[in-house]
Amino acid sequence: MTNQKGIKRPLLSARLRERAQNIVEFAIAAPVFLSMVIGIFEFSRMVFVLASVYTAAREATRYALPITTGTPPYLDCAGIRQEAKNHGWPGAVVDADVLITYDSGPETATIGSCPVSAGSIHTGDRIIVQVTGHFTPAGFVPLFEFPTFNIVATNRRTLLKEVTIP
């Protein structure tokens, strides 16, 4: 391109070329940066669900431990499940995801599943609460589809039906 005096000028000035280069660099870097940010958020959300499922199992087991008069809490299946659901909501925990069993210690046969009769549980037996939570990635990046996967947490506690203080 020439001006009125016949001097040749470049098609784009240096400033416009630099601006165009910045736009191209941004177009290349932005998707990579956004994918990293979304990945960090998704990983953080997964850790949150994982922590909530482990907390649900721990708190449901803890609910069953106090020594009380009347119906013992370790036989209150609905209460134990409700406690797990209260703490496991980020993992979409429902009643069917809470498995409550009893045994006499490590590597022993299962005494039974909740509900069991009060006579079949003795001091020293254990309650085992297994909670299954579900993590579904949000799917912000349509190129990759990640499946829903389960997070399973198990907690065991020894039951005390009575405490004798000398």
Stockholm file with secondary structure:
# STOCKHOLM 1.0

chainA/1-166         MTNQKGIKRPLLSARLRERAQNIVEFAIAAPVFLSMVIGIFEFSRMVFVLASVYTAAREATRYALPITTGTPPYLDCAGIRQEAKNHGWPGAVVDADVLITYDSGPETATIGSCPVSAGSIHTGDRIIVQVTGHFTPAGFVPLFEFPTFNIVATNRRTLLKEVTIP
#=GR chainA/1-166 SS CBCTTCCBCCSSCHHHHHHHHHHHHHHHHHHHHHHHHHHHHHHHHHHHHHHHHHHHHHHHHHHTCCCCSSSCGGGCHHHHHHHHHHHCGGGTCCGGGEEEEEESSTTCCEEEESSCCGGGCCTTCEEEEEEEEEECCCCCSTTCCCCCEEEEEEEEEECCSCCCCC
#=GC SS_cons         CBCTTCCBCCSSCHHHHHHHHHHHHHHHHHHHHHHHHHHHHHHHHHHHHHHHHHHHHHHHHHHTCCCCSSSCGGGCHHHHHHHHHHHCGGGTCCGGGEEEEEESSTTCCEEEESSCCGGGCCTTCEEEEEEEEEECCCCCSTTCCCCCEEEEEEEEEECCSCCCCC
//
